[in-house]
Amino acid sequence: MRAIAAAPVEIVLALLALGAGANLARGATPVAASAADDAQWLMPAKDYAATRYSRLADITARNATHLHPVWTFSTGVLAGHEGQPLVVGDTMYVVTPWPNVLYAFDLTREGYPLRWKYRPDVSSNAIGVSCCDTVNRGAFYADGKIIYNLLDGHTVAVDAKTGRELWKTQIADVGSGETVTMAPLVVKDRVIVGASGGEFGIYGWTKGLDLKSGAVVWIARNVGPDADMLAGAGSFKPLYDSGSDLGVRTWTNDGWRTGGAPVWGWISYDPDLGLIYYGTGNAAPYNAEQRLGDNKWTASVLARRPEDGTLVWAYQFTPHDNWDFDATGAMVLADLVIAGKPTRALVHFDKNGFAYTLDRATGRLLVAEPFVAVNWAKSVDLKSGRPLIDPGKQTGASRGTVKGICPCLEGGVSPSSPPAYSPRTHLFYTSTNNLCMDYSATRASYLKGTPFMGINSPYTAGPGGYLGTFMAWDAATGRKVWENKEEFPNWSGALVTAGDVAFYGTLDGWFKSVDAHTGKVLSKFKVGSGVVGNPITYRAPDGKQYVAVYAGIGGDWLLLAGDVRSDDPTDLRAPADYVKDIARHTSAGGMIWIFGL
């Protein structure tokens, strides 16, 4: 087993509010598919619809002002803590970045003592292949198992009561540039997983594993021939495209073979339609002149049957991706009234700066409006589904440096920062970034397992000078309702509750609660490290509601901020101008906190 050096580390933060509730039975084994059990948090996004909404309402706009810390724990890992903990019955589960240690804490005893720790053997070879820090986006509880992915390309199932490893399956090839940072989704007897590696020119895929044994049941490519994509002529019906082998014909020179389309974000599921939904990442290489055409199905949403991977429909947000606009962010499922008509909607905040509302049964585009400053495209045509691109913002090696593209390749929102949706307010809540970029592409050569990029893209602050916000969005009309401007880019996920309180964190280390109707800040606490994790809420065995979130700067911002690791005497990089103060306000590392009234 791999040893971990002692160090100040990443944070789980929790908030406590007064309130009565039924105690959970010790050793309870709830069904993972149930969204009604708000005492627990059994899957990454709370429910299959990816709403990150809880019906717990003990914490309200009136009492949230009194939240304060009551408990802490250090995980021992210096890296970005994305994702979120789980709460199953009377146990909290925490997954760290590499080396992907799984902790189980006893919520019934004072101090939340450790029940057990699972320490897998995860190859350090994956560190050098990991694009953007050694992050992990969390675990899933199902059938008495905690299931999660390891950076070196394995999926593991661990007994939730004992910490015993039940199965371990290799799903990805580090030697080809594939690593696994995403959280899995379990639907019935299938574990759905994908791999990172768009920067290494992987041949992107999604896989379905058997929940009981871990065996790979199906493999579906995200680009390439219909046969590889499991896109049958009678089953695959994209509304805005026609013909066979679109994943080949929209590329030049067989570019699809190294075309990227990774899956490193979030997956949602509609049990009535029997479809899973997920987004694909960037096209490779970054020099778009080496891969003429739409490059389907990169930067897209794909709808599949979870049992066998059959592709049903797909929609491409950014055809011929010129800007590294991954579409791996969450696909939130909500029933909305659009133009007076009840609609089974899918809502997605894309890296390209547009917020999309689609019919989740067919993939028809209903609403597409910018939620941040956007100038690479003037609008999105609802009839064709395509963006109206500004020719002056097209990139490529022959074009030299293209200046002032908004948003930058970090995105109008980071795909690792999922939104939340409240059926009470009918609003979506999300972090955003206000950054633009200059983009210089160069010709890249493919060599298996090495970066396949060719890009230089310095960033600048967007219009107004602030770098991020937390906002509320009406997806039925494509309208921003309110926003709180932040000094730095915003990189945490969102949580909203029936108490009409929303939660998020900031890169300079604040964790905040706000009124879901107005955005008014109700409480904030300095947690010591930037928050790139996602808040959750649960009711503990003591009958009280808590909120928890990872904190600990990482992901892209550990690479960009500069000089945030005090344990590395060789890390003397000067911070970039637009984030020069992040290093003054935060550092890598942290711990687990709990707050109370």
Buried (B, 14 or more C-beta within 10 A) or exposed (E): EEEBEEBBBBBBBBBBBEBEBEEBEEEEBBEBBEBEBBBBBBBBBBBBBBBBBBBBBBBBBEBBEBBEBBBBBBBBBBBBBBBBBBBBBBBBBBBBBBBBBBBBBBBBEEEBEEBBEBBBEBBEBBBEBBBBBBBBBBBBBBBBBBBBBBBBBBBBBBBBBEBEEBBBBBBBBBEBBBBBBBBBBBBEBBBBBBBBBBBBBBBBBBBBBBBEEBEBBBEBBBBBBBEBBBBEEEEBBBBBBEEEBBBBBBBEEEBBBBBBBBBBBBBBBBEEBBBBBBBBBBBBBBBBBBBBBBBBBBBBBBBBBBBEBBBBBBBBBBBBBBBBBBBBBBBBBBEBEBEEEEBBBBBBBBBBBBBBBBBBBBBBBBBBBBBBBBBBBEEBEEEEBBBEBEEEBBBBBEBEEBBEBBBBBBBBBBBBBBBBBBBBBBBBBBBBBBBBBBBBBEEBEBEEBBBBBBBEBBBBBBEEEBBBBBBBBBBBEBBBBBBBBBBBBBBBBBBBBBBBBBBBBBBBBBBBBBBBBEBEBBBBBEBBBBBBBBBBBBBBBEBBBBBBBBBBBBBBBBBBBBBBBEEEEEEEEEBEEBBEBBBEBBBBBBBBBBBBB
